[in-house]
């Protein structure tokens, strides 16, 4: 399918697109998915909002809670397992949500060459230069700076 669908119960992403493969196993159904979506992120360098594409690869085994032949309830050992419900429905929503959150970038950057904001005045250096004197060195680093300069002069 090459259509975008609404992202289930997730205000951070508005659509999702991808492929789902299901394989019956001896215990349940093995679900393998490959999805793409977009979400709103804030750049850690310049603090600007931007759209981030997020890829989701999911592989989980869904286990039934009702025996198909007898109709008896099955008690699962793993309480955190993804399940096929009482009506024999398999809902991917929670698994997709969890994998989406795991695949969000920890340090989102709007673009590789983002220079961020000036630590002195807070100006976005991607949009304009600031008047701060960024050449001023913190006095705690002077010894290391001198050591680096002397090694550079020797080599």
N, C-alpha and C positions, 0 to 999 in steps of 0.2 A: 504494500500500500504506500502511495506516495503523497498522502494527505497529512496535514497537521491536525491533531486532535487536541481538545482542551486538556490541560494538565490536571489530573484529579486532585482536588482538595489542596492545592498549593498556590497561595497568592504570589509567591516569588517568581514562578514561571507560568506563562500564560498558555503555552502550547507544548506539545511533544510529538515527535515523529520517529518512526523506526520499524523494526521487524521483531516478531516474536516467533519462536520455535518451541513446540511442546512435544515431549517424548514420554510415552507411558513407561513407567518403571515397575518393578515388582511391588513397591510400596505406595507409589503415588504418580505424580507427573513432574518430570524435570522440565523446567521453563528456562529457556535461554533467550535473552533479549539484547538488542542493540538499539539504543535510543539517542536522539539529539534533542536538545531544548535550549532555550535562552533564558537568562535571568538578569535582573538589575543588580549590579555590583557597585561598590564604591572603591575607587583606586586608592591603594595604601600610600602612594607617593603624592598625588595632587588632590586627593579627596573628592574628585569629580565623579558623578554617577556615569555609568556606561553599561551597555549590553554585553554580557559575557556568554559565549556559547559553552554548553556543558554536554559532554558525552557520557552516556551511561551504559555500562556493560553489566548485565545481571545474569546470574545463573543460580537458581534455587530449586530445591525439590519441594513441591507442595504435597502435603499429606492429607488424606481424607479423614473426616471426623465421624463418618457414617459408613459402615460396611455395605457395599453395593448389593451383595447377595442376600444378606440377612436383615439389613436395616438397623442392626444394632450399633450403638454408639461405640466408637473406638477411643480409648484413653491413650493419648500421646505421651510418650516419655519426655519429649522436649516441648516444654510449654511455650517456647519462643518460635516454634516452627511455623512456617507459612502453611495455611490450611485450605482444603477444599471444604466449603461449608456444608451445612445440613441439607441444602437444596442442590448440592453437587455443583456449586458455582465456585470458580477460581477467580479471585480478585487480585489483580496486580498492583493496585493503588498503593498499599503500604510498602511493599518491596521497592517500587519505583521511587517513592518518596525518600526512603532510607538511603538508597543508592545515589539518588540525586544529591542529598546532603553530604554524603561521603565524597562525592566527586566535585564539589565546589572548590575553587582554588582557595588555599589558606591565605595567600597574600595576593589578592587580585590587583593586576596592573593594567591600566587602560591601553597602554601600548609600550613596546619595549624601550623606546627612546624617551619615555616620560621622565622629566627631570624633577618633578615634584614641586613642593612649595618651599619658599625661603624660610629657614628656621628663625630668622630674626624678625621679619615683618609680615610673613604669611602670604606674600604675593605668589600667585601661581606662575612659576618660572616658564611654563609652557606658553603662556600668553604674553608675558612682558618681563623685562629686566627690572630688578629692584635697585634701590639706591643704597642698600646695606653694604658695609665693608666686610665682605666674606673672606677677605685675606687675613683678617685678624686671627691669630692662632691662640688657642686656649693655653694658658701658662702651664698647665699640667702636662702638656705634650711637647714643650720646648726641647727638653733633653733628647727625646726620641727623634724629633725633627732634625736636631743638630747631628745626631748620630747617623741618620740617613744621609744627610748632606755631606758629611765627612767621608762616608763610604763611597758615595757617588763621585766625589772628587778624587779618591784614590784609584778607582777602577777605570 
